[in-house]
Amino acid sequence: MKPPERHEPDPVPRDPTSAIAGAASPAWTDVRGWGRLGMRAIETAPQDLIVGSRHAVLTRGLGRSYGDASLPPASRPEVMSTRAADRILAFDPSTGVLRAEAGLSLRSVNAVFMRRGWFPPVTPGTQYVTLGGMVAADVHGKNHHVDGGFGEHVSRVLLRTGDGHVVECSRQSNPSLFAATLGGMGLTGHILEVEFALRPIPSPWIQHETLRIPDLGAFLEQLSASAAHWPFTVGWIDCLKRGAAMGRGVLIRGRFADASRAPRSSPPEISRLRVPFDAPNVVMRDGVMRTLNAVYYATRGLRPAAGIEHPEKFFYPLDALLDWNRLYGRRGFTQYQCVVPRAAGPDGVERMLRVLTDRGGSSFLCVIKDCGAEGLGTLSFPMPGISIAADLPVRPQTQALVDALNETLIALGGRVYLAKDSFTRAEHFRAMEPRLPRFLAERARWDRERRIRSALSVRLMGDPP
Ligand SMILES: Cc1cc2nc3c(=O)[nH]c(=O)nc-3n(C[C@H](O)[C@H](O)[C@H](O)COP(=O)(O)OP(=O)(O)OC[C@H]3O[C@@H](n4cnc5c(N)ncnc54)[C@H](O)[C@@H]3O)c2cc1C
């Protein structure tokens, strides 16, 4: 067994914390979600999570959840950051099973293991997330239709619950607490360690194809046809287009390339640019986004339709521009991500897009994915159907837009993704989430007073402010 490895710190969103990175002692700082909603809070960043988690406050990873999931309640502005606790504790090369502290970032996992022929079974669209954040949101990737969410691959977590116990959770040990923790948005306790199995890959390169699709019906057909042959699929659709071209876009599909087809060299380091300041709010105005959409649609179709691609360009295209959330200005943005159940069919997806376009929910990035079977997590987001995700600049009318989207979604039987949300109302959440009472009952078993709570749990679950 190698000695525990410690890793270079990953970039954190600009405002939070850089002054106190690694500090165990509490300090006031700005904490923000990726959509730039933020507050002043007292933060600790212990290197030893078992000691640091004795104080029952909300845990935070790298702050890549968009809304208020990683923000503490206003009346108790304290958080514990895990980013200084990032050691690899064990790795078994015969099975791929990795055990690590919860603050280890996905970027570090990829940096250490990809060139050795291993890759996480599920990855979200950014590598600047921690393992703890991946468990707490039960993140999904481009392969949900075949592999489910990250939680399906987690064999064990070590958890400090709100009442102070350190417990092992797995499918065998405390199974209901384990299920509530997958997708439980940090509300069942501090995740201290995570164990999951990496997958062997034939090469680190991606064999991909990009198709231009003219309308929504064709898009959904292609997505479903591709699912049978391609483990990774994702679509970008132009949410601003109305009429017959509604839902036109680009479908991207891929798989790890066979060694015989891949370059012999390892993928090179990608140079990254950084947005240096907050853009004026005007940058993301509707006209600008309409033009960006048209340009993107036109140019993606001109690129080669198939080839071998750098894995980071395929999995994490947005990571090429660090701090890109600053393009949305100080008012920030939210992402509306929902899943429309399969039973609602293409009409259901079209109804959601219509609300978005009719109510002026301009979005440059509107991503569509295929979701497979529901996982073990009591509150996990995916269900069989189509996930739609649209970035919305925060404006006075955003609350009314999200309300309208949620009312349509409830009628269709869908649900929103908590890791992206900051505008859903409690009554809408209850209506779309029949699993909530089960989750709250399990949480109460380990934290009757709801000591560990967040701005999100105050907003959606009736926690004390
Ligand atoms: C560009 C971009 C692309 C993304 N793409 C995807 C995607 O494709 N699929 C997807 O599923 N998600 C996606 N996300 C969302 C992201 O994967 C999740 O929000 C993830 O939880 C962020 O991890 P984090 O370490 O930054 O956690 P934070 O944002 O800091 O926290 C998220 C939640 O996890 C809890 N938490 C964090 N660490 C712990 C811990 N150790 N113990 C207990 N609770 C903890 C927090 O309390 C909070 O509720 C994307 C985000 C961005 C910015």
The ligand as an ORCA input file, in Angstrom:
! r2SCAN-3c Opt
* xyz 0 1
  C     -20.092     23.270    -15.294
  C     -20.870     22.310    -14.439
  C     -21.329     21.138    -15.001
  C     -22.043     20.224    -14.220
  N     -22.500     19.086    -14.810
  C     -23.185     18.185    -14.092
  C     -23.630     16.966    -14.671
  O     -23.400     16.707    -15.848
  N     -24.293     16.078    -13.876
  C     -24.539     16.345    -12.562
  O     -25.133     15.491    -11.892
  N     -24.130     17.479    -11.972
  C     -23.468     18.413    -12.709
  N     -23.029     19.570    -12.118
  C     -23.353     19.795    -10.706
  C     -22.253     19.258     -9.772
  O     -21.758     18.019    -10.231
  C     -22.843     19.022     -8.374
  O     -23.461     20.182     -7.902
  C     -21.813     18.568     -7.330
  O     -22.511     18.266     -6.146
  C     -20.791     19.654     -7.025
  O     -19.796     19.122     -6.159
  P     -19.000     20.056     -5.149
  O     -17.893     19.282     -4.574
  O     -18.663     21.350     -5.821
  O     -20.106     20.292     -4.033
  P     -20.772     21.639     -3.476
  O     -21.379     22.378     -4.604
  O     -19.819     22.353     -2.613
  O     -21.940     21.000     -2.593
  C     -23.025     20.352     -3.238
  C     -23.869     19.621     -2.200
  O     -23.098     18.555     -1.684
  C     -23.007     18.657     -0.266
  N     -21.682     18.157      0.083
  C     -20.499     18.433     -0.516
  N     -19.521     17.739      0.090
  C     -20.091     17.025      1.086
  C     -19.600     16.122      2.078
  N     -18.321     15.777      2.174
  N     -20.491     15.605      2.959
  C     -21.806     15.899      2.878
  N     -22.317     16.736      1.972
  C     -21.474     17.290      1.082
  C     -23.235     20.124      0.053
  O     -23.761     20.292      1.350
  C     -24.251     20.496     -1.014
  O     -25.544     20.145     -0.617
  C     -22.309     20.505    -12.852
  C     -21.831     21.696    -12.283
  C     -21.113     22.589    -13.066
  C     -20.609     23.868    -12.445
*
